[in-house]
Amino acid sequence: MLNLSNVEFALTISFLAGLASLLGALFVFAFKGLPLKRVALGLGFSAGIMVYLSFFELLPESAAILDNKYAVIFYFVIGASIAYLLDILTHYSLDRNGKHDDNIGLISKQSNNKISCSQIGDKKLMATGVFVALAIGLHNLPEGVVTFTSALLNPYLGLTMALAIAIHNIPEGFCVALPIYCSTKSRWQGIFYAFIAGIAEPIGALLAWLLLMNYSNPRLMGGLLAGVSGIMFYVAIDELIPAAKKLGHEHLSILGVILGVIFMFAVISLMNLVR
């Protein structure tokens, strides 16, 4: 059986990581225009964090548990495939509603190198904003599994995952809130939908708990770690980096990736020193 205190810790940090979407959404209160360079750098930074955690934390931990590199690769591919299927389902939902824009492409069609409301204030964006929230919510479900599973196995690893996902969720919350705010002129509606997207994170953690509550063994944990590594890698490569490059600052987005890797290495090294 799972240790109750570990479960409570894992659920708590999963919830806090999900709430980071709200923090991003709150930026609409001060929104007058956001330089695209900063957005591109921030998205690349988030991608770098996820790539680092996937290859230097989750996969090595999984390999140590499973002691079989072919099993690690198998579960990694399964995780990436799940993320791919969720991505396809999300895009299909957007296409059915006659407008397929991703969360960054939606708000980056501009001419003065800034995202601003006057350039995207279209009532039709309300429906698209809702589906953007749905898309991010679908991505957040497996991220909740990532945080919960990591924290059960290793609290320090779980904290690291929660930090990485929280950083990643801040711009996502903003990208949910902005189109809805611009289409409705209601900041609170934008924040509400960002909350709905963020709450998927602890829901994913709860689902992981239900799975592990009655059936938990080291091999299952190892497989889950490799699987969520595949999910994180897919989100970074297919969502964050392309979205950053769409903003027209390719070199800054790649610099962000490098800085994200360096930052996560420094954070983990510091945490290991104080343990």
Buried (B, 14 or more C-beta within 10 A) or exposed (E): EEEEEBBEBBBBBBBBBBBBBBBBBBBBEEBEBBEBBBBBBBBBBBBBBBBBBBBBBBBEBBBEBBEEEEBBBBBBEBBBBBBBEBBEEBBEBBEEEEBBBBBBEBBBEBEEEBBBBEBBBEEEBBBBBBBBBBBBBBBBBBBBBBBBBBBBBBBBBBBBBBBBBBBBBBBBBBBBBBBBBBBBEEBBBBBBBBBBBBBBBBBBBBBBBEBBEEEEEEEBBBBBBBBBBBBBBBBBBBBBBBBBBBBBBBEBBBBBBEBBBEBBBEBBEEBEEEE
